[in-house]
Amino acid sequence: MVDRVYVFDLDDTLYLERDYVRSGFMHIGDVSRSHFGVDGVGEHAWSLFEHGTRGNTFDLVAAHFSLPPEATRVFIEEYRNHDPAIALQPDALYYLRNLPDDAVGTGVVTDGFAEGQRRKLRALNLDDVLDNIVVTGEHGPGWTKPSENAFRLIESKFAGREIEFVYFGDNPTKDFNAPHQLGWRTVRVRRPLGLHFAVDDTVVVDETISTFPMKDAVGDQARRVKGRLPQ
């Protein structure tokens, strides 16, 4: 049996990023109510998102509600630093509880605002469950995918061992370039509600799935993770 290390992207791979967005907007709604005395901000922001708005949502919200100039800055800071109400997708939770028998290690490689990504990991109970977590924002701009740096760092943890690395991601524009070049097995998790679902592959992946396999557990697979996943 070949020993394998299973490494995961975070957003839209293990949970739905739209759930994080909605959580952030609902928090902004609370902030707007307490700071500016205005209701409906969170719901309006979510409506804009569902209709395709990206990137300038808080500017549009501030203008719509005639909020003061500092509102956009406050919203951005609060959104990035809020404690998200998110959960692992059921198939991802099951898979992490029941890793294949050949698993000898796990990992995460995730881009984005570092503190925000750490808050997501804590909310999902993954920071105490998965090994080799690499939040690229903690290492500098040269580490953001498609850089190979994060993947090479994980490889270095298993130096001298005969290991096959498997990487699960969702974004074909950046997730698979580096692991593909390094000879890793690549699996695209193409969730219908994922933000990159409609994006065509730019790098050939070994496999595309819509959910993680949910097969009966074998032996003591659930003991392979070092922490405790939510029930």
N, C-alpha and C positions, 0 to 999 in steps of 0.2 A: 504494500500500500504506500502510495506517495504521500508524504506529509505536506499539508497545505496551510497557508495563512490566509484567512478571509478578511479582506479590508473593504470598508464601506465609505461611500460618500454619505452625507447626512441629509441635506435638504432634498425633498422629493424622492429620496431613495428609501430612507427608513421611516419618515413621516411626511405628511403633506405640507409643503411650504405655504400653501394658501391658508392653512390653519394658523400658522405663525403670523401671517399678514393680518388675518381677522383678529387674532388675539391682540396684536399691536394696535389696530385701529380701535378696538373696544377700549383699550387702555387710554388711548388718546381722547376718546369720548369722555372718559372720567376726568382726565386732566383738563380738558376744555371746560367741563362743567365746574370744576373747583377753581381753576385759574381765571377763567374769563366769563363765567356765568352763562355759558351757551350750551344748549342741548342739541343732540342730533349729529354732532360732528363725526363720531365713530361710524354711525350708520351711513352717512353720506360718503365718507372715505371708502367704505366697503362697497358701496354701490358703484363708485367710480372704478374701483379695481375690477369688479365683475363685468364692467363694460369696456375693459381693456386699457384703462389708464395706468401708466407706469412712469415712475421717475419724478413727476412733479405733483403728486397727489396732494401733499400738504400745502403747496402754493395755491392750488385750486380750491382747497377746502377753506383756507384762510380768506381768500378773496370772496368765496361764496357767502361766508358768514360775517364778512367785514370785520375780521379780527385784527388786532393791533400788529404792527410790523414784527414784533418778537415772536409771534405765535408759531411761525414755521420753524424757527430755531428750537423753540421749546418742544414742539411736536417731534422733530427729528431726534433730539436727545432722549426724550422719554420713550419713543418707539424703540430705539436701539438698545436701551438699557432696561426695558421692562422684563419681568419674569413671565415667560410665555405660558399660556394654557394650551399645551400641545400633548399629543400622545403618539406612540409608535403605531404604525399601521398594523392591523392584526396579523398579517402574514409575516411582516418583519419581526414582530414580537415572537411569534412561534418559531421562526427560523433561528433567531438568536438564542432562544431557549434550547433548541435542538439542532445544534450545529452538526455537520457531517462527521463521521467517525475519524476522518483523516485530518481534522482540524487540530493544529498544534499552536495556533495563535490567532489573534484578531487585531484589527486596527481600524482607524478612521482617518480620512484625509478630507478636510473641509475648509472651504474658503469663506471669506466674509469678515465683517467686523468682529474682532477676536472676542471681546467680552460678550457680545451677543451670541456668538456660536457656543461659548462656554455655558451661557445661561440655558441655551437649548439642550445641550448635553446633560446638564443637571436636571432639567425638567423631565427629560426622557429616562433618567436614571442610567445613562450610558457612561458617564464619567467614572463610575465606580464598577462598571461591568466589563467594558472593552479595554484591551491593552493597546498600547502604541497609538494613542490619539495625537494627531498632528493638526493643530489649528494653524493654518498657514499664516494668518494675520499676526501671529505671535512671533514669527520669524523674519518678517520683512517682505517687501514687494517682490523680491526674486523667488519667493516660494509659492506664489499663487499659481494654481493650475492654469495652463498646461506644463508648468515647470516640473522637472523630474525630482527636485530636491526632496520633497516630502516622501516620495516613494522610495528613493534611495536611502533615506533615513530609516524607514521601516525595514528595508532589506538588510541594513547594517546590524540590526538587532538579532539577525539569524545567520550572521556570517559563519562560514565554515560548515554549514548544514545544507543538505540537499532538500530544498524547499520549492514548492510551486506556489506562487502568489496568485490570488484571485481578487479582482477588484470589481465591485458593484457600484455603478453610478447611473445618473439619469441624463446628464447634459452632454450631448454629442459634440458640442463646440469646444469643450475643454477637458472633460473628465477622462477621456480614454487615450489621449495622445501619448502621455508619459508612460503609463503602464504598458501600452502596446509596444512602445519603443524598447522597453525593458524586458519584454518577453513574458509579461504577466498574462494570465487569462482574464479577459474582459467580458463583463456581463452588463448589458444595459437594462435597467429597470424602467420600463416605459409605462408609467401609470397614466390612465386616461385623464385624471385630474392634475397631473403634474404640469408645471409651468412650461416644460420643454417637450411635452408630448408630441406636438406637431412638427418638431424640428427633425429633419432627416439626418441620418448618420453622416458624419464627415470623416470618421475613421472606422474601418471595418472592425466590428466587435465579434467575439466568439459566439455570443448568444444574446438574444433579446427575450426578456420575460415581462409580463405585466404585473406579476406578483411573485414573491418568493415561494418556493415549493413548500407545501404543508403536508408532509408525510408523517407516518407514525414514528415516534421517537424510537431509537434503538439503543439498548444498553444504558449507559450512564451519560449520554450526550449532554443532558442538561447541566451536568456538573462542570462542563468545560469553561463556563464563564465564572469569573472570580467573585462577582457580586450578585445582587438579587434584582431581577427584573420585576416590574409591576405585575400583579395578578390580573 
